[in-house]
Amino acid sequence: MYYDLQDPVDIKEAFDYIMNDPYVQAIKYLGFDITGHIDAMNELGTQYISDLVVKYEYITLIFHIVGSFVIFFTFFIFVSGPIKRQLRVIDVLTNITFSIPSTVYNSIPKIKNFIENGNIEL
């Protein structure tokens, strides 16, 4: 059909003809259907990702708690124990050092040098 695109009546007739055409109607409804399915898939995907985030949030929290306990016990066993033993050794050496009488301390230069400077001369 021929429509005069300068005449408003012909433009309205062409528009009505195009909008009532079954092929155009099928494409329009197909577009609505595709849009509806896309929205439904987006909603399902969003819910799935949200569920995974909550799940892995709990898993991360549990691993963090377990890791913190492991770090604490590792520090307690491998660091704190040797430090306590070394402090006991230092305490014993300090007690021994101050139990030496001053006459012995002044008469033996090797002991005096060891106590004052920490040097051991053999």
Secondary structure, DSSP 8 states (H G I E B T S, - for coil): ----TTSHHHHHHHHHHHHH-HHHHHHHHHHHHHHHHHHHHHHHHHHHHHHHHHHHHHHHHHHHHHHHHHHHHHHIIIIIHHHHHHHHHHHHHHHHHHTS-HHHHHH-HHHHHHHHH-----
